[in-house]
Amino acid sequence: MNGTNNPFEYYFNQPASVSVQNAKISRNVVNADAVHRQMVELILTGKHSNYKVNKRYMSMMAYIVNKYIRFNEKTLEYVLNGMKELNIAGEKILGVHIRGTDFRSGYYNHPVYVKEQEYFREIDALLDRKLYSKIFVATDDIRILNNFRQKYGDRICFYDDIKRSNKNQSVAFSNDERSNHNYLLGLEVIRDMYTLSMCLGLVAGVSRVAICARINKMARKEYYKDLKIIDNGLNENNHIFMRY
């Protein structure tokens, strides 16, 4: 994609001029492994392989994003054009991120699925203050989006070109005839995440997308007017996550 076979470069600029080829023959090079993420989480939060984040973790990630992470030209154009088409400039937006699909299946050590009604209660309480003029909804589940449209009507906005599902399986494992489907899945979730980071307030469940939105906002030295994370804990069962 975009003249490279390095997935990082599909979406982001390299933070330094050292090429991958040169890095492979350099000294003091670490080949990335899942254990490194676990070590970072353990040091910063006291646990690993979990969705719990604290102030120390968020501050460190925001520092890293601010220093190293930059969208490449194509990603930046896609994100900015998308936000422009939403026509939300100057609006006070309440961002909402709600996971469906595979979260409905209740996999072990994954966040407990939060139903729309729980979101509605939190959103309605914030709307009663008459601060927000629009609600931006980011979700991977078409059933959830339809329920939000029925509840809030024209008050919500969303990206209508996103791949969503009505099944209890992650869209990450979906098949589609559109060209570059897997690349577009990444592009779409980046745009959702960044748009959420630009909102005035945020209501979300426990998810990586919501965490990244908060990190990106902190990286810009900005903070949400209202932040409500609905945390019902993690599933404790023998239902192990698998692709199929």
WOPE-V682980 format. One record per backbone hydrogen bond with DSSP energy under -0.5 kcal/mol. CO is the residue of the C=O (numbers start at 1). NH is the residue of the N-H. Records with the same first field share a line. If there is no record, write none. Layout:
CO->NH / NH
This chain:
1->4
5->7
6->9 / 10
7->10 / 11
8->11 / 12
11->72
19->23
20->24
21->25
22->25
23->26
29->31
30->32
33->36 / 37
34->38
35->39
36->40
37->41
38->42
39->43
40->44
41->45 / 46 / 47
42->46
54->58
55->59
56->60
57->61
58->62
59->63
60->64
61->65
62->66
63->67
64->68 / 69
65->69
68->70
70->13
72->76
73->77
74->78
75->79
76->80
77->81
78->82
79->83
80->84
81->85
82->86
83->87 / 88
84->87
88->91
91->93
92->133 / 134
93->95 / 200 / 201
94->136
95->203
96->138
97->205
98->140
100->103
101->104
102->105
103->106
107->110
110->235
113->115
115->118 / 119
116->120
117->121
118->122
119->123
120->124
121->125
122->126
123->127
124->128
126->129 / 131
127->130
134->94
135->137 / 157
136->96 / 138
137->139
138->98
140->142 / 165
141->145
142->146
143->147
144->148
145->149
146->150
147->151
148->152
149->153
152->155
153->156
155->135
157->137
158->160
159->162
162->164
165->142 / 143
167->169
170->173
171->174
178->181
180->184
181->185
182->186
183->187
184->188
185->189
186->190
187->191
188->192
189->193
190->194
191->195
192->196
193->197
194->198
195->198
196->199
200->225 / 226
201->95
202->228
203->97
204->230
205->207
207->211
208->212
209->213
210->214
211->215
212->216
213->217
214->218
215->219
216->220
217->220 / 222
218->221
226->202
228->204 / 230
229->231
230->206 / 232
233->112
235->109 / 237
238->240
239->108
